[in-house]
Amino acid sequence: MSAASSLNIGILILNIIIGVYILVRSGRKLDRIFFGLFVVFSSGISFAILMLSLSPSLFWGRMINATAALTSGSLFLFAYSLKEKYRVSLNKKLFLGLLVLLVLNTILALSSLSVEGVEFSGGGVGPVRGPLYQLMQAFTITLALWGLVKIASFYRKSKGLDKLQLQYLGIGLGLFTLSGIFVSVVLPQFEIFRFRSLTSSFQILMTIPVTYAILRYRLFDIRIALQSGIAMLLIAATGPSMYFFILRIVELAAPERVNSLTPFVVAATVIVMFLAGIQAVRIFQRVTERFFFRGTYLYVETLRKITGVLNRATSVGDFGTKLTRTIAEIFKTKKAAFLLWDEKRNIFVPIYAQTLSDREILTFPRDHVLIQLMEKSDGPLLTEEMAERTPSVEQIENLKRSGLAICSPIRVRGKIEAFLCLGEKGSGDPYTTRDTSLLEAVSHESGVALENAKLYTSLDEKVRERTRSLREVQKQELEKARDVARLKDEFFFIATHELRTPATAIGGFLSLVSEAKEKFPRDIRENLDFMSQANDHLKQLINDLLEISREEAGNLVTKTEPHDFSPILAEVANEVLPMARERGIKLSADITVAPQILCDPGKLKEVLMNLVTNAIKYNRDKGTVSISAFRQPGEDSLIVEVRDTGYGIPEEVQKKIFQKFFRVGAKETQDVLGTGLGLFITRMLVEKMGGKIRFSSVKGEGSTFTFSLPLAQGKSKKDKLPK
């Protein structure tokens, strides 16, 4: 095989690969499908001519005409399947008629009506023409030229990246089609066939511009496919290399066992490639991206990544910052900005700007030409396209001077609420239709995410505002409560002091009367006794209120010092004994032995007096009251119990028993005088002296109040009070 044939075969294979890649990456888009078919069918012409020159036969002679008919037909269909905004309407009947003629032309090309045989003539192998040969050739040429004319028409109407893509695509298609028509149609009319074999070589005229458009301008967005393809080829080359490397090591280490170890080497290579396959693909893709396709990305994975970023945004500021950073990282652009509509200022203001100076950061009113253009557009806009669509060149130039190349609007309920602007791509490539498609998809998802973020931000602001107002109200109410409490304490203190003086005077006069030598009638004596009891009750209430006021004001002082418990208990018992005897209540106290305790004697006496008098007042006639003191083993405190056989405390009110001004109010004890402050003061004093108090009660059986006070000598004293 000659060098020319080898070159032709190489060009043929390259074009078939390009055609197959375009078909694989077509995404069911007609323009890509028809162009891929054009490349494949044109490669079919070259293959048929090559086979005819190597092995002349009638079949290959007819295949040349059939593939030529399919090539011109696919070129024609490609021209009429380009983007909608460049598409020129064609009469449906005419279009269907041309399709029928195309199919008929292809079928007739394989019959004797087109080619009756092959012969050596004009320095090469040529066809023996059938009766319809010339007519079919004319129809094939007409479709091809028609398609080229339409592509040229679309080129004149296109803008930006589309114009650059169509420029190189049109050059390649024109050179290949016109050169092919010349050597395959025009020259054979003069019986010159020797140049027909150059048709395969002429495919290079199409391959070079198309390949450049793919690599430089991402024609049909197939660079990702090529990237993945190169990565897979590198992996495919790595597998055998690894196999031969491992096999060579085995040959050097154990040459006599090479044959037996070969299956294990194969298995090990397969396992390693399988386990490392996914990571290897990523590595090779990064390598091919760095050296061949800078700035590429995987569409689906990128969209999924951006969706995850949008879902995690919890505020408008967070949304704009994360989205802009992610998009800028994908396109490797240094400059980026996210602008949001400010309803208070009626302008779009930047929420996040990346590597933009204060002079470059712009604000936009709603009537700015950029906003107006985006309102009319369905997707992102390139700054180059903006300059062609509006006479307001100065405003667009300001945008260009900021280094921004593309802007993508974000709509909420059909209205632009924000937009994203990006600078030039880090790879130096212009933004492709694939890039704008990605930005458009991101804009649609961003609209929903932005609305959610605004709602979340609004709700968060309302919650914060409500929280602040509640805290302010709470602060004000707390101040009021403190003022009320202070006034109440002052009132209690002043009132009790003012009441104490007349109460003391009344008590003094009653004492003088009771000590007088004059004999009063019985009813007057009873009234004087009642007045004396009422005065004692009033003085007790005054003393209790004074003590509570001092405690709440922080002025209640207790001086805890070591003291014997027995004398204090004996003093209390002696004072309450007449009250107990009056009602026939038996009072017993175990005061034989007791250790020293840390206490304030006056406060401890008050505690015991409150508990014992309560046990007597709320007891049954002829009941019992017992007082005992003991130590629990291992504890450094004295336990004091006051037990009675009274009516007990109902379970439903036991939680309130230590509250201020609370009284049980039972039917049996409703006539007993009391202030409801005794137990509250008792607990307060016990805790002031470092102790604790508790109680247990069963209705109808009696109550037991127990309190503890710390010992003065700790654990050094082991004895216990006898019962």
MOVENTA-V963330 format. One record per pair of residues at least 4 apart in sequence whose C-alpha atoms are under 8 Angstrom apart, sorted by the first residue. I is the first residue (numbers start at 1). J is the second residue. If there is no record, write none. Layout:
# MOVENTA-V963330
i:j
I:J
I:J
This chain:
# MOVENTA-V963330
i:j
1:5
1:6
2:6
3:7
4:8
5:9
5:50
6:10
7:11
7:201
8:12
8:200
8:201
9:13
10:14
11:15
11:200
11:201
11:203
11:204
12:16
12:43
12:46
12:47
12:200
12:203
13:17
14:18
15:19
15:39
15:40
15:43
15:203
15:207
16:20
16:39
16:40
16:43
17:21
18:22
18:36
18:39
19:23
19:35
19:36
19:37
19:38
19:39
19:40
20:24
20:36
20:40
21:25
21:36
21:222
21:225
21:226
22:26
22:32
22:33
22:35
22:36
22:220
22:222
23:32
23:33
23:36
23:37
25:32
25:221
25:222
25:225
26:30
26:32
26:33
26:220
28:32
28:33
29:33
30:34
30:78
30:81
30:82
31:35
31:78
31:79
31:81
31:82
31:83
32:36
32:78
32:220
33:37
34:38
34:74
34:75
34:77
34:78
35:39
35:74
35:75
35:78
36:40
37:41
37:71
37:74
38:42
38:70
38:71
38:72
38:74
38:75
39:43
39:71
40:44
41:45
41:67
41:68
41:70
41:71
42:46
42:67
42:68
42:71
43:47
43:200
43:203
44:48
44:64
44:67
45:49
45:63
45:64
45:65
45:67
45:68
45:199
45:200
46:50
46:197
46:199
46:200
47:51
47:200
48:52
48:60
48:61
48:63
48:64
49:53
49:60
49:61
49:64
49:196
49:197
49:199
49:200
50:54
50:197
50:200
51:55
51:56
51:60
52:56
52:57
52:60
52:61
52:125
53:124
53:125
53:197
56:60
56:61
56:118
56:125
57:61
57:117
57:118
58:62
58:115
58:116
58:117
58:118
59:63
59:110
60:64
61:65
61:115
61:117
61:118
61:126
61:127
62:66
62:109
62:110
62:111
62:114
62:115
63:67
63:109
63:110
64:68
65:69
65:106
65:109
65:110
66:70
66:105
66:106
66:107
66:109
66:110
67:71
67:106
68:72
68:140
69:73
69:102
69:105
69:106
69:109
69:140
70:74
70:102
70:106
71:75
72:76
72:140
72:141
72:143
72:144
73:77
73:102
73:140
73:143
73:144
74:78
75:79
75:143
75:144
75:147
75:148
76:80
76:143
76:144
76:146
76:147
76:148
77:81
77:147
78:82
78:147
79:147
79:148
79:150
79:151
80:87
80:88
80:147
80:150
81:87
82:86
82:87
83:87
86:154
86:157
86:158
87:154
90:94
90:95
91:95
92:96
93:97
94:98
95:99
96:100
97:101
98:102
99:103
100:104
101:105
102:106
103:107
104:108
105:109
105:136
106:110
107:111
108:112
108:113
108:114
109:113
109:114
109:115
109:136
110:114
110:115
111:115
111:116
112:116
112:117
112:130
113:130
113:131
113:132
113:133
114:129
114:130
114:131
114:132
114:133
114:136
115:127
115:128
115:129
115:130
115:133
116:127
116:128
116:129
116:130
117:127
117:128
117:129
118:125
118:126
118:127
118:128
119:125
119:126
119:127
119:128
120:124
120:125
120:126
121:125
121:126
121:191
121:192
121:193
122:126
122:191
122:192
122:193
122:194
123:192
123:193
123:194
124:192
124:193
124:194
124:195
124:196
125:193
125:194
126:188
126:193
129:133
132:136
133:137
134:138
135:139
136:140
137:141
137:185
138:142
139:143
140:144
141:145
141:181
142:146
143:147
144:148
144:177
145:149
146:150
147:151
148:152
148:170
148:173
148:174
149:153
150:154
151:155
151:166
151:170
152:156
152:170
153:157
154:158
155:163
155:166
155:167
156:163
158:162
158:163
159:163
159:385
160:164
160:382
160:384
160:385
161:165
161:217
161:430
161:431
161:432
161:433
162:166
162:433
163:167
164:168
164:217
165:169
165:213
165:217
165:219
166:170
167:171
168:172
168:209
168:210
168:212
168:213
169:173
169:206
169:209
169:210
169:213
170:174
171:175
171:206
171:209
172:176
172:205
172:206
172:207
172:208
172:209
172:210
173:177
173:206
174:178
175:179
175:202
175:205
175:206
176:180
176:202
176:203
176:204
176:205
176:206
177:181
178:182
179:183
179:199
179:202
180:184
180:185
180:199
180:202
181:185
181:186
182:186
182:187
183:187
183:188
183:193
183:195
183:196
183:198
183:199
184:188
184:193
184:195
184:196
184:199
185:189
186:190
187:191
187:192
187:193
188:192
188:193
195:199
197:201
198:202
199:203
200:204
201:205
202:206
203:207
204:208
205:209
206:210
207:211
208:212
209:213
210:214
210:219
211:215
212:216
212:217
213:217
213:218
213:219
214:218
214:219
214:220
214:221
214:222
214:223
215:219
215:223
215:293
216:429
217:429
217:430
217:432
218:222
218:223
218:432
221:432
221:433
221:434
222:226
223:227
223:293
223:296
224:228
224:296
224:297
224:298
225:229
226:230
227:231
227:285
227:288
227:289
227:292
227:293
228:232
228:281
228:285
229:233
230:234
230:288
231:235
231:281
231:284
231:285
231:288
232:236
232:281
232:284
233:237
234:238
234:284
235:239
235:280
235:281
235:284
236:240
237:241
238:242
239:243
239:269
239:270
239:273
240:244
241:245
242:246
242:269
243:247
243:265
243:266
243:269
244:248
245:249
246:250
246:265
247:251
247:258
247:262
247:265
248:252
249:253
250:254
250:255
250:257
250:258
250:261
251:255
251:256
251:257
251:258
254:258
257:261
258:262
261:265
262:266
263:267
264:268
265:269
266:270
267:271
268:272
269:273
270:274
271:275
272:276
272:277
273:277
274:278
276:280
277:281
278:282
279:283
280:284
281:285
282:286
283:287
284:288
285:289
286:290
287:291
288:292
288:293
289:293
289:294
289:295
289:296
290:294
294:427
295:330
295:331
295:332
295:425
295:426
295:427
296:331
297:302
297:330
298:302
299:303
299:438
300:304
301:305
302:306
302:330
303:307
303:438
303:442
304:308
305:309
306:310
306:323
306:326
306:327
306:442
307:311
307:442
307:445
308:312
309:313
309:322
309:323
309:326
310:319
310:322
310:323
310:446
310:449
311:449
313:318
313:319
313:322
313:449
313:453
314:318
314:319
314:453
314:456
314:457
315:319
315:453
315:454
315:456
315:457
316:320
316:450
316:453
316:454
316:457
317:321
317:351
317:352
318:322
319:323
319:449
319:450
319:453
320:324
320:338
320:351
320:352
321:325
321:338
321:351
321:352
322:326
323:327
324:328
324:336
324:337
324:338
324:352
324:420
325:329
325:336
326:330
327:331
328:332
328:333
328:334
328:335
328:336
328:422
329:333
331:425
331:426
332:425
332:426
332:427
333:422
333:423
333:424
333:425
333:426
334:354
334:355
334:423
334:424
334:425
334:426
335:353
335:354
335:355
335:356
335:403
335:404
335:422
335:423
335:424
336:353
336:354
336:355
336:356
336:404
336:420
336:421
336:422
336:423
337:350
337:351
337:352
337:353
337:354
337:356
337:420
337:421
337:422
338:350
338:351
338:352
338:353
338:418
338:419
338:420
338:421
339:348
339:349
339:350
339:351
339:352
339:418
339:419
339:420
340:348
340:349
340:350
340:351
340:417
340:418
340:419
341:346
341:347
341:348
341:349
341:417
341:418
342:346
342:347
342:348
342:349
343:347
346:365
346:366
347:363
347:364
347:365
347:366
348:363
348:364
348:365
348:366
348:418
349:362
349:363
349:364
350:361
350:362
350:363
353:361
356:360
356:361
356:402
357:361
360:401
360:402
361:402
364:368
364:371
365:371
366:371
366:372
367:371
367:372
368:372
369:373
369:390
369:392
369:395
369:396
370:374
370:386
370:396
371:375
372:376
373:377
373:386
374:378
374:379
374:380
374:381
374:408
374:409
375:416
377:381
379:408
379:409
379:436
379:439
379:440
380:406
380:407
380:408
380:409
380:436
380:439
380:440
381:385
381:386
381:406
381:407
381:408
382:386
382:405
382:406
382:407
383:387
383:396
383:399
383:400
383:404
383:405
383:406
383:407
384:388
384:405
385:389
386:390
386:396
387:391
387:392
387:393
387:396
392:396
393:397
394:398
395:399
396:400
397:401
398:402
399:403
399:404
400:404
400:405
403:423
403:424
404:421
404:422
404:423
404:424
405:421
405:422
405:423
405:424
406:421
406:422
406:423
407:419
407:420
407:421
407:422
408:419
408:420
408:421
408:439
408:440
408:443
409:416
409:417
409:418
409:419
409:420
409:443
410:416
410:417
410:418
410:419
410:420
410:443
410:444
410:446
410:447
411:415
411:416
411:417
411:418
411:443
411:444
411:447
412:416
412:417
412:447
412:448
412:450
412:451
413:447
424:428
424:429
424:430
425:429
425:430
425:431
431:435
431:436
432:436
433:437
434:438
435:439
436:440
437:441
438:442
439:443
440:444
441:445
442:446
443:447
444:448
445:449
446:450
447:451
448:452
449:453
450:454
451:455
452:456
453:457
454:458
455:459
456:460
457:461
458:462
459:463
460:464
461:465
462:466
463:467
464:468
465:469
466:470
467:471
468:472
469:473
470:474
471:475
472:476
473:477
474:478
475:479
476:480
477:481
478:482
479:483
480:484
481:485
482:486
483:487
484:488
485:489
486:490
487:491
488:492
489:493
489:549
489:552
489:553
490:494
491:495
492:496
492:545
492:546
492:549
493:497
493:545
493:546
493:549
494:498
495:499
496:500
496:542
496:543
496:545
496:546
497:501
498:502
499:503
499:542
500:504
500:539
500:542
501:505
502:506
503:507
503:535
503:538
503:539
504:508
504:539
505:509
506:510
506:535
507:511
507:532
507:535
507:536
508:512
509:513
510:514
510:528
510:531
510:532
511:515
512:516
514:528
520:524
520:525
521:525
522:526
523:527
524:528
525:529
526:530
527:531
528:532
529:533
530:534
531:535
532:536
533:537
534:538
535:539
536:540
537:541
537:673
537:674
538:542
539:543
540:544
541:545
541:675
542:546
543:547
544:548
544:677
544:678
544:681
545:549
546:550
547:551
547:556
547:681
548:552
548:681
549:553
550:554
550:555
550:556
551:555
551:556
558:600
558:603
558:688
558:689
559:599
559:600
560:598
560:599
560:600
560:689
561:597
561:598
561:599
561:600
561:712
562:596
562:597
562:598
562:599
562:712
563:596
563:597
563:598
563:599
563:601
563:712
564:568
564:594
564:595
564:596
564:597
565:569
565:594
565:595
565:596
565:597
566:570
566:591
566:592
566:593
566:594
567:571
568:572
568:601
568:604
568:605
569:573
569:591
569:605
569:608
570:574
570:591
571:575
572:576
572:605
572:608
572:609
573:577
573:589
574:578
576:580
576:609
576:612
576:613
577:581
577:587
578:582
579:583
579:616
580:584
580:585
580:586
580:587
580:616
581:585
581:586
583:621
583:622
584:621
584:622
584:623
585:616
585:620
585:621
585:622
585:623
585:624
585:625
586:622
586:623
586:624
586:625
587:624
587:625
587:626
588:624
588:625
588:626
588:627
589:626
589:627
589:628
590:627
590:628
590:629
590:721
590:722
590:723
591:628
591:629
591:721
592:721
592:722
593:720
593:721
593:722
594:629
594:630
594:720
594:721
595:638
595:711
595:712
595:717
596:711
596:712
596:713
597:637
597:638
597:709
597:710
597:711
597:712
597:713
598:689
598:709
598:710
598:711
598:712
599:603
599:604
599:689
599:709
600:604
600:689
601:605
602:606
603:607
603:685
604:608
604:685
604:686
605:609
606:610
606:682
607:611
607:681
607:682
607:685
607:686
608:612
609:613
610:614
610:678
610:679
610:682
611:615
611:642
611:679
611:682
611:705
612:616
612:625
612:642
613:617
614:618
615:619
615:625
615:642
615:643
615:644
615:646
616:625
616:644
617:672
618:646
618:647
618:669
618:672
619:623
619:624
619:644
619:645
619:646
619:647
619:702
620:645
620:646
620:647
623:644
623:645
623:646
624:644
624:645
625:642
625:643
625:644
625:645
626:641
626:642
626:643
626:644
627:640
627:641
627:642
627:643
628:640
628:641
628:642
628:723
629:638
629:639
629:640
629:641
629:721
630:638
630:639
630:640
630:720
630:721
630:722
631:635
631:636
631:637
631:638
631:639
631:720
631:721
632:637
632:638
632:639
634:715
635:715
636:710
636:711
636:714
636:715
637:708
637:709
637:710
637:711
637:714
638:708
638:709
638:710
638:711
639:706
639:707
639:708
639:709
640:706
640:707
640:708
641:704
641:705
641:706
641:707
642:704
642:705
642:706
643:702
643:703
643:704
643:705
644:702
644:703
644:704
645:701
645:702
645:703
646:700
646:701
646:702
646:703
647:668
647:699
647:700
647:701
647:702
647:703
648:697
648:698
648:699
648:700
648:701
648:702
648:703
649:653
649:654
649:664
649:697
649:698
649:699
649:702
649:703
650:654
650:697
650:698
650:699
651:697
651:698
651:699
653:657
653:664
656:662
657:662
657:663
657:664
657:679
658:662
658:679
658:680
658:683
659:677
659:679
659:680
660:676
660:677
660:680
661:675
661:676
661:677
662:676
662:677
663:675
663:676
665:669
665:670
666:670
676:680
677:681
678:682
679:683
680:684
681:685
682:686
683:687
683:692
683:693
684:688
685:689
686:690
686:691
686:692
686:693
686:707
686:708
686:709
687:691
687:692
687:693
689:709
690:709
690:710
691:707
691:708
691:709
691:710
692:707
692:708
692:709
693:705
693:706
693:707
693:708
694:705
694:706
694:707
695:703
695:704
695:705
695:706
696:703
696:704
696:705
697:701
697:702
697:703
697:704
698:702
698:703
710:714
713:717
